């Protein structure tokens, strides 16, 4: 069955092939397109040509069509002699003839409705030859009826003028009947294939046993659930996890009975947040961390799910559980180490920068010349760079963002950010442009949002080594406020974009160009944006620059008189 046929039948609540339906169902469905088309035609006439609906013959055609449709819906066609239902499409020709003659002089093309009963006859399994004859003479009666019914003399010209309609319908009937015979042959071929498939069932069972052996050999718990979320298969590792993670005193468990906790290790996972619960919604996920087991013996599990589907839609899921307790312990130790080292480095670095500031001021006051003032400046710049790197490491290690939100002018934020970035842009030969909607206000932490803009501007300038233009835009849409930074620099590949917000990631082109950086800025930026309830998106291509777009909830609406401020070039 074609996709179009499946979709059409599914709209009627049917999920089988047309030929598998009962005769009564096929009759009702076959009459449906004609009656729906006539209803739509009547609506058009009621609006554009209401005088047609007042024609007695047109009304008679409608009444006859309604009676035919009622017979198609009510009569038990399965109990009658099989060819009896042909009376319906033949009567449809009569009804269409009345509709066509009743609309003559006011509308054209009504005779084309004859294609519906022609298709019905040609698709039937009664007699292909009889269907072709009826498909020619039925439309012929429709187009010749006005010729013989009028008072004008019957001439060869008047008979030949509409002859194309029955000829086209005859060609349609021949085509449809040939297609039906071809589909019958295909059905026979499919039945032969079904026989071959049944013969291969034994081989499939053997492979299923092999699959069980493979699943039991891996050190990952595998759970297969059906469309209702009930377990239908577990490998040995999953059964061992069941035994370890089930509540005390419970013998037989499903996944919803196991002790699963959120990342805080104390809050039980809600049913819709558990792996099976998420999979039942049709969600496929990868490497989701959950904690499981009693508090005194918890393990960290990485859970993944893949959805099983059949012709009816969702048919279950395969869920895998991998014990990553050792890995989480190692990551926690690493984060603790980075955090401790960062804390230890910040204090002496702050002191060094302070003394370098004093040394630079004293050199300026005393008019000191030579290499020492330059060396102090270089040392101060590198110390500040090192302090910024240590701060990024500390932020990345903690993974938490504290916010103090208040109303913030987006235009002020953009102006301050561009003013701060102007010296770096001047040194890199980059022009800065602002395009921000006037009066735009956002509810956010001003320090954190400024950090987001600074990170994006810094990257845009840094990764435009040959100069270019960096444009900062701010605008509002219903429910959201947007901040965008667009550059004309290096750009990046799709592969690099997938990893860009990962900690310590740097693209190959950046490494080859020797551009400095630790690969933490965008990861921190993403955390800050998501802490505000927003999202960040990227569009980029190699050699065509990059565009970062931050969307934030519109907690405070922009002023009603907001109008786009003219783009202003900021020349550093």
ROSERO-83091 format. One line per 3 residues: number of its first residue (from 0); their letters; for each residue x, y, z of C-alpha. Coordinates in Angstrom, 2 decimals. Each point is the difference from the previous one (the first is absolute). Layout:
<atoms>
NUM	A	X Y Z; ...
</atoms>
This chain:
<atoms>
0	XXX	0.00 0.00 0.00; 1.43 3.42 -0.98; 0.66 2.73 2.54
3	XXX	-2.83 2.06 -1.48; -2.43 -2.92 0.37; 1.14 -0.63 3.55
6	XXX	-0.43 3.65 0.90; -3.44 0.21 -1.59; -1.24 -3.16 1.70
9	XXX	1.55 0.97 3.35; -1.97 3.26 -0.11; -3.12 -2.21 -0.11
12	XXX	1.24 -2.08 2.93; 0.99 -2.96 -2.23; 3.43 -1.63 0.12
15	XXX	-0.28 -2.78 -2.59; 0.31 -0.19 -3.78; -3.03 1.08 -2.05
18	XXX	-0.53 -3.49 -1.41; -0.13 -1.43 3.53; -3.02 2.14 0.92
21	XXX	-3.52 -1.39 -0.12; -2.10 0.74 -3.08; -2.21 2.37 2.00
24	XXX	3.06 1.98 1.13; 1.39 0.18 -3.54; -3.36 1.21 -1.33
27	XXX	-0.20 2.81 2.57; 3.58 1.10 -0.62; -0.45 -0.09 -3.81
30	XXX	-3.08 2.24 0.17; 1.71 2.44 2.35; 2.18 2.05 -2.44
33	XXX	-2.96 0.79 -2.28; -2.31 1.18 2.77; 2.77 2.08 1.63
36	XXX	0.88 1.63 -3.35; -3.67 0.82 -0.70; -0.37 1.53 3.48
39	XXX	3.02 2.25 -0.63; -1.39 0.88 -3.44; -3.33 1.00 1.57
42	XXX	1.83 2.24 2.47; 1.78 1.74 -2.88; -3.27 0.39 -1.93
45	XXX	-1.78 1.32 3.11; 2.58 2.81 0.20; 0.66 0.73 -3.68
48	XXX	-2.93 -1.38 -2.00; -2.99 -0.46 2.34; -2.41 -0.13 -2.95
51	XXX	1.32 -3.48 -0.87; -1.27 -1.39 3.28; -3.50 1.20 -0.92
54	XXX	-0.09 -2.05 -3.25; -2.53 -2.87 0.32; 2.17 -2.51 -1.88
57	XXX	3.04 0.89 2.10; -2.08 -0.50 3.16; -1.26 -3.33 -1.36
60	XXX	3.60 -1.10 -0.56; 0.89 0.92 3.58; -3.00 -1.93 1.38
63	XXX	0.91 -3.07 -2.06; 3.63 0.22 1.13; -1.10 0.17 3.64
66	XXX	-2.20 -3.08 -0.46; 2.87 -1.90 -1.65; 2.34 0.93 2.85
69	XXX	-2.58 -1.04 2.59; -0.34 -3.37 -1.73; 3.79 -0.38 0.03
72	XXX	0.09 0.67 3.74; -3.05 -1.96 1.14; -0.48 -3.08 -2.15
75	XXX	1.83 -3.24 1.01; 1.89 -0.48 -3.27; 1.90 -3.01 1.34
78	XXX	-3.26 -2.01 -0.02; -0.90 0.76 -3.63; 1.27 -1.54 -3.19
81	XXX	3.47 1.47 -0.44; -0.58 2.03 -3.25; -3.17 1.57 1.44
84	XXX	1.87 3.03 1.31; 0.73 1.09 -3.61; -3.43 1.61 0.04
87	XXX	1.48 2.82 2.12; 2.65 1.30 -2.44; -2.43 -0.45 -2.90
90	XXX	-2.57 2.13 1.86; 2.79 2.49 0.71; 0.22 0.57 -3.76
93	XXX	-3.70 0.91 -0.01; 0.41 2.39 2.93; 3.03 1.64 -1.65
96	XXX	-1.98 0.38 -3.25; -2.71 1.89 1.89; 2.57 2.19 1.75
99	XXX	1.77 0.74 -3.28; -3.18 0.84 -1.95; -1.38 2.05 2.90
102	XXX	3.14 2.17 0.03; 0.24 0.46 -3.80; 0.47 3.60 -1.04
105	XXX	1.18 0.93 3.51; 2.95 -2.30 0.74; 2.21 -2.34 -2.02
108	XXX	1.90 -3.17 0.82; -2.63 -1.67 2.22; 0.11 -2.99 -2.34
111	XXX	3.55 -0.66 1.22; -1.55 -1.43 3.18; -0.57 -3.14 -2.06
114	XXX	3.63 -0.93 0.69; -0.99 -1.12 3.51; -2.42 -2.82 -0.96
117	XXX	2.34 -0.90 -2.89; 2.85 -0.51 2.45; -2.31 -2.03 2.26
120	XXX	-1.11 -2.30 -2.83; 3.52 -0.47 -1.37; 1.41 -0.86 3.43
123	XXX	-2.69 -2.59 0.72; 0.60 -3.71 -0.47; -3.26 -0.76 -1.84
126	XXX	0.86 0.29 -3.70; 2.73 2.14 -1.54; -1.70 -0.07 -3.42
129	XXX	-3.40 1.01 1.35; 1.63 2.75 2.07; 1.62 1.45 -3.12
132	XXX	-3.26 0.00 -1.96; -1.85 1.63 2.91; 2.82 2.52 0.43
135	XXX	-0.47 1.11 -3.60; -3.78 -0.06 -0.39; -0.76 1.46 3.46
138	XXX	1.90 3.26 -0.68; -1.32 -0.08 -3.59; -3.57 0.12 1.31
141	XXX	0.97 2.93 2.24; 1.46 2.14 -2.81; -2.62 -1.00 -2.65
144	XXX	-3.00 0.43 2.30; -0.08 3.82 -0.50; 0.33 -0.49 -3.78
147	XXX	-3.11 -2.19 -0.25; -1.92 1.86 2.74; 0.29 3.41 -1.65
150	XXX	-2.37 1.30 -2.64; 2.81 0.59 -2.48; 0.51 -2.59 -2.75
153	XXX	2.44 -2.83 0.66; 3.05 0.43 -2.25; 3.29 -1.81 -0.41
156	XXX	1.85 3.09 1.23; -2.02 0.12 3.25; 0.55 -3.73 0.59
159	XXX	3.76 0.18 -0.68; 0.71 3.11 2.09; -0.14 -1.68 3.47
162	XXX	1.28 -3.44 -1.09; 3.39 0.57 1.67; -1.51 -0.50 3.49
165	XXX	-1.14 -3.63 -0.56; 3.21 -0.82 -1.89; 2.15 1.29 2.87
168	XXX	-2.09 -1.95 2.51; 0.44 -3.15 -2.11; 3.77 0.52 0.03
171	XXX	-0.17 0.54 3.78; -1.97 -3.24 0.44; 2.49 -1.98 -2.07
174	XXX	2.94 1.45 1.91; -1.55 -0.67 3.42; -1.02 -3.56 -0.85
177	XXX	3.50 -0.77 -1.29; 1.45 1.42 3.22; -2.38 -2.12 2.06
180	XXX	1.05 -3.15 -1.85; 3.64 0.93 0.51; -0.58 0.52 3.70
183	XXX	-1.74 -3.39 0.17; 3.12 -1.54 -1.51; 2.13 1.85 2.50
186	XXX	-2.19 -1.31 2.81; 0.55 -3.54 -1.21; 3.74 0.66 -0.05
189	XXX	-0.19 1.34 3.54; -1.79 -3.13 1.13; 2.83 -2.03 -1.47
192	XXX	2.45 2.17 1.90; -1.98 -0.62 3.18; 0.47 -3.71 -0.55
195	XXX	3.73 0.52 -0.37; 0.04 2.08 3.15; -1.72 -2.74 1.94
198	XXX	2.64 -2.41 -1.23; 2.69 2.32 1.34; -1.61 0.17 3.45
201	XXX	2.12 -2.86 1.27; 3.13 1.86 -1.01; -1.27 3.10 1.77
204	XXX	-0.55 -1.99 3.18; 3.56 -1.22 -0.19; 1.25 3.55 -0.38
207	XXX	-2.16 1.06 2.94; 1.75 -2.56 2.17; 3.35 1.34 -1.20
210	XXX	-1.10 3.53 0.89; -0.89 -1.14 3.51; 3.48 -1.43 0.39
213	XXX	1.57 3.28 -1.18; -2.15 2.13 2.31; 0.89 -2.17 2.95
216	XXX	3.69 0.32 -0.81; 0.13 3.83 0.29; 0.39 1.88 3.26
219	XXX	-3.03 2.25 -0.64; -3.51 -0.54 1.29; -2.45 -0.25 -2.92
222	XXX	-3.74 0.31 0.55; -2.63 -0.38 -2.73; -3.52 1.28 0.73
225	XXX	-3.18 -0.30 -2.03; -2.40 2.75 -1.03; -1.51 -0.01 3.52
228	XXX	3.37 0.36 1.72; 0.10 -3.57 1.31; 3.31 -1.87 -0.10
231	XXX	0.09 -2.71 -2.67; 3.72 -0.75 0.07; 2.96 0.50 2.35
234	XXX	3.55 -1.18 -0.42; 1.91 -1.50 2.93; 1.65 3.32 0.89
237	XXX	-3.41 1.68 0.20; -1.34 -2.75 2.23; 3.01 0.51 2.30
240	XXX	-0.71 3.75 0.12; -3.65 -0.77 0.78; 1.06 -2.07 2.99
243	XXX	2.35 2.73 1.23; -2.32 2.99 -0.54; -3.38 -1.40 1.09
246	XXX	-1.50 1.09 3.32; 0.44 -2.34 2.94; -2.57 -2.77 0.16
249	XXX	-1.06 0.32 -3.66; 0.55 -3.08 -2.13; -1.46 0.68 -3.43
252	XXX	0.62 3.48 -1.40; -0.56 2.13 -3.05; 2.19 3.02 -0.73
255	XXX	-2.44 2.34 1.74; 0.58 -1.91 3.26; 3.79 0.52 0.08
258	XXX	1.66 2.60 2.22; 0.93 2.79 -2.43; 1.05 3.46 1.20
261	XXX	0.80 3.33 -1.59; 3.51 1.43 -0.20; -0.26 1.20 3.63
264	XXX	-0.14 -3.71 0.96; -2.94 0.53 2.36; -3.02 1.11 -2.08
267	XXX	-1.86 -3.01 -1.47; -0.49 0.31 -3.73; -3.56 0.79 -1.02
270	XXX	-1.63 -2.64 -2.24; 0.28 2.19 -3.11; 3.70 0.68 0.72
273	XXX	1.00 -3.64 0.34; 1.59 -1.67 -3.02; -3.07 -2.09 -0.89
276	XXX	-2.33 2.94 0.65; 1.97 2.20 -2.37; 0.20 -2.74 -2.62
279	XXX	-3.79 -0.52 0.17; -0.44 3.56 -1.26; 2.01 -0.93 -3.09
282	XXX	3.18 1.71 1.18; 3.34 -1.49 -1.01; 2.86 1.15 2.25
285	XXX	3.67 -0.70 0.58; 2.23 -0.12 3.11; -2.47 1.41 2.54
288	XXX	1.45 -0.20 3.53; -2.16 -1.43 2.78; 0.86 -1.31 3.45
291	XXX	-1.46 -3.31 1.07; -0.16 -2.30 2.97; -0.40 0.42 3.75
294	XXX	1.77 3.05 1.54; 2.78 -2.11 1.52; 0.82 -1.75 -3.27
297	XXX	-0.80 2.36 -2.88; 1.40 -0.36 -3.50; 0.15 2.50 -2.84
300	XXX	-1.69 -1.25 -3.17; 0.24 1.39 -3.50; -3.34 -0.72 -1.68
303	XXX	-0.77 0.07 -3.71; -3.16 -0.86 -1.93; -0.95 -0.80 -3.55
306	XXX	-3.61 -0.17 -1.17; -1.58 -3.02 -1.71; -2.65 0.77 -2.62
309	XXX	-2.22 -2.00 -2.32; -2.65 0.89 -2.55; -2.33 1.10 2.80
312	XXX	2.53 2.33 1.61; 1.66 -0.40 3.41; 0.69 -3.64 0.81
315	XXX	2.28 0.14 3.05; 3.61 0.92 0.76; 3.44 -1.40 0.70
318	XXX	1.67 1.54 3.04; 3.63 -0.51 0.99; 1.50 0.59 3.45
321	XXX	3.77 0.32 0.44; 1.68 0.23 3.42; 2.17 3.14 -0.06
324	XXX	0.54 0.39 3.75; 3.79 -0.14 -0.36; -0.10 2.61 -2.76
327	XXX	-2.17 2.42 2.01; 2.34 -0.36 2.97; 2.96 0.82 -2.24
330	XXX	-1.79 3.02 -1.49; -0.92 1.24 3.46; 3.62 -0.31 1.08
333	XXX	1.10 1.89 -3.11; -2.53 2.81 0.61; 1.08 0.25 3.64
336	XXX	3.62 0.22 -1.09; -0.71 2.72 -2.58; -2.12 1.93 2.47
339	XXX	2.63 -0.18 2.74; 2.83 0.96 -2.32; -2.04 2.88 -1.43
342	XXX	-0.74 1.30 3.50; 3.67 -0.27 0.94; 1.09 1.86 -3.14
345	XXX	-2.48 2.86 0.19; 1.38 1.53 3.20; 3.67 0.32 -1.07
348	XXX	-1.01 1.09 -3.50; -2.20 2.76 1.41; 2.90 1.12 2.19
351	XXX	2.43 -0.08 -2.94; -2.34 2.09 -2.16; -0.41 2.50 2.86
354	XXX	3.75 0.45 0.44; 0.47 0.28 -3.77; -2.61 2.78 -0.03
357	XXX	1.97 1.80 2.73; 3.25 -0.50 -1.90; -1.52 1.36 -3.21
360	XXX	-1.42 3.05 1.83; 3.36 0.69 1.65; 1.79 -0.34 -3.34
363	XXX	-2.40 2.52 -1.51; 0.38 2.37 2.98; 3.78 -0.11 -0.07
366	XXX	0.25 0.13 -3.76; 1.92 -3.24 -0.09; 1.15 -0.96 -3.49
369	XXX	1.64 -3.01 -1.57; -1.09 -3.60 -0.09; -1.40 -0.19 3.53
372	XXX	-3.35 1.82 -0.62; -0.59 -2.15 -3.10; 0.90 -3.16 1.91
375	XXX	-2.42 0.96 2.81; -2.78 0.56 -2.58; 0.63 -3.37 -1.62
378	XXX	0.09 -1.72 3.40; -3.24 1.71 1.02; -1.78 -0.98 -3.25
381	XXX	1.07 -3.63 0.31; -0.91 -0.08 3.70; -3.48 1.27 -0.80
384	XXX	-0.30 -2.60 -2.77; 1.08 -2.71 2.43; -2.51 1.25 2.61
387	XXX	-2.76 -0.09 -2.64; 0.96 -3.59 -0.87; 0.00 -0.99 3.68
390	XXX	-3.44 1.63 0.45; -1.33 -1.94 -3.00; 1.43 -3.23 1.40
393	XXX	-1.67 0.66 3.35; -3.35 0.81 -1.63; 0.20 -3.11 -2.18
396	XXX	0.95 -2.18 2.96; -2.86 1.15 2.22; -2.56 -0.29 -2.83
399	XXX	-2.41 2.29 1.88; -1.03 3.56 -0.82; -1.39 2.31 2.69
402	XXX	-2.34 2.67 -1.38; -1.21 3.34 1.31; -2.55 1.01 -2.60
405	XXX	-1.42 3.48 -0.52; -1.33 2.11 -2.85; 2.80 0.70 -2.44
408	XXX	0.10 2.25 -3.06; 1.19 -2.04 -2.97; 1.26 3.13 -1.77
411	XXX	2.14 0.94 3.03; 1.36 -3.54 0.16; 0.95 0.03 -3.69
414	XXX	1.56 3.48 0.22; 2.10 -0.94 3.02; 1.09 -3.28 -1.59
417	XXX	1.07 1.65 -3.25; 1.83 2.77 1.86; 1.93 -2.61 2.00
420	XXX	0.84 -1.99 -3.14; 1.02 3.03 -2.06; 3.77 -0.12 0.77
423	XXX	0.22 -3.70 -0.90; -2.00 0.59 -3.17; 2.25 2.90 -1.01
426	XXX	3.10 -2.12 0.44; -1.54 -2.77 -2.14; -1.31 2.34 -2.72
429	XXX	-3.62 -0.91 0.76; -2.91 2.44 -0.33; -2.70 -0.18 2.68
432	XXX	-3.63 0.68 -0.93; -3.04 0.29 2.31; -3.59 -0.62 -1.05
435	XXX	-2.21 -0.15 3.11; -3.70 0.74 0.37; -0.53 3.11 2.08
438	XXX	-1.66 -0.33 3.40; 0.65 -3.74 0.20; 0.10 -1.34 3.60
441	XXX	0.87 -3.46 1.23; -0.20 -1.56 3.45; 3.51 -1.37 0.59
444	XXX	3.14 0.12 2.09; 1.88 3.00 -1.46; 3.45 -1.34 0.92
447	XXX	-0.64 -3.47 -1.40; -1.69 1.26 -3.17; 2.89 2.41 -0.54
450	XXX	2.32 -3.00 0.36; -1.98 -1.79 -2.73; 0.30 2.96 -2.37
453	XXX	3.68 0.46 0.82; 0.75 -3.67 -0.70; -1.85 0.11 -3.33
456	XXX	1.63 3.29 -1.05; 3.43 -1.23 1.06; -0.38 -3.14 -2.10
459	XXX	-1.39 1.93 -2.97; 3.01 2.35 0.02; 2.52 -2.73 0.77
462	XXX	-1.20 -2.24 -2.80; 0.02 2.80 -2.58; 3.80 0.10 -0.47
465	XXX	-0.27 1.75 -3.37; -2.29 2.76 1.25; -3.63 0.34 -1.00
468	XXX	-3.22 1.08 1.72; -1.63 -1.12 3.24; -3.67 0.91 0.37
471	XXX	-1.92 -0.10 3.28; -3.79 -0.06 -0.25; -2.76 0.08 2.59
474	XXX	-3.71 -0.41 -0.72; -3.20 -1.42 1.45; -2.56 -2.51 -1.23
477	XXX	-3.13 -1.25 1.75; 1.18 -1.74 3.18; 3.74 0.40 -0.63
480	XXX	2.79 2.56 -0.15; 2.98 -0.66 -2.25; 3.66 1.03 0.15
483	XXX	2.08 -0.84 -3.07; 3.70 0.31 -0.81; 0.96 -0.50 -3.65
486	XXX	3.50 0.04 -1.43; 1.52 -0.37 -3.46; 2.97 -2.02 1.17
489	XXX	1.29 -3.56 -0.32; -3.25 -1.90 0.56; 0.02 -3.70 0.78
492	XXX	-1.09 -3.38 -1.30; -3.17 -1.85 1.06; 2.16 -2.56 1.82
495	XXX	1.64 2.75 2.06; -3.39 1.57 0.75; -1.22 -3.21 1.64
498	XXX	2.83 0.17 2.56; 0.32 3.76 0.34; -1.71 0.37 3.39
501	XXX	2.05 -2.82 1.56; 2.56 0.97 2.63; 3.56 0.41 -1.30
504	XXX	-1.03 -0.58 -3.62; 1.83 2.01 -2.66; -0.43 -0.44 -3.73
507	XXX	2.80 -1.34 -2.15; 0.17 3.22 -2.04; 0.45 2.07 3.18
510	XXX	2.78 -2.27 1.26; 1.79 0.13 -3.35; -0.28 3.80 -0.06
513	XXX	1.59 0.17 3.46; -2.84 2.12 1.45; 0.24 -0.12 3.81
516	XXX	-2.82 -1.21 2.23; -1.04 -2.76 2.40; -3.32 -1.02 -1.57
519	XXX	-2.08 0.94 3.04; -1.70 3.26 -1.01; -2.87 -1.49 -2.01
522	XXX	-0.64 -2.78 2.53; -0.31 2.65 2.73; -2.15 2.18 -2.26
525	XXX	-2.39 -2.89 -0.62; -0.29 -0.68 3.75; -0.80 3.67 0.70
528	XXX	-2.63 0.19 -2.75; -1.69 -3.23 1.11; 0.04 1.19 3.62
531	XXX	-2.12 2.93 -1.22; -2.42 -2.45 -1.59; 1.21 0.82 -3.49
534	XXX	1.83 -1.72 -2.84; 2.90 0.72 -2.32; 0.11 -0.97 -3.69
537	XXX	2.75 0.09 -2.60; 0.07 0.35 -3.79; 3.40 -0.23 -1.64
540	XXX	1.89 -1.14 -3.07; 3.75 -0.12 -0.75; 1.19 3.33 -1.37
543	XXX	-3.42 1.63 0.40; 0.05 1.00 3.65; -2.16 -1.01 2.93
546	XXX	-3.24 1.25 1.52; -0.81 -0.69 3.69; -3.60 0.72 1.04
549	XXX	-1.01 0.09 3.66; -3.72 -0.20 0.79; -1.28 0.98 3.45
552	XXX	-3.52 -0.07 1.47; -1.75 3.34 -0.36; -0.73 0.49 3.70
555	XXX	-0.21 3.75 -0.61; -1.59 1.11 -3.25; 1.68 2.60 -2.18
558	XXX	-1.39 3.52 -0.05; -3.00 0.43 -2.35; 1.79 2.71 -1.94
561	XXX	3.05 -2.14 -0.62; 1.51 0.68 -3.39; 3.12 -1.33 -1.60
564	XXX	2.94 2.27 0.70; 2.11 0.79 -3.04; 3.02 -2.21 -0.42
567	XXX	2.99 1.91 1.26; 3.55 -0.91 -0.89; 2.28 0.07 3.02
570	XX	3.48 0.70 -1.23; 2.46 -0.88 2.76
</atoms>
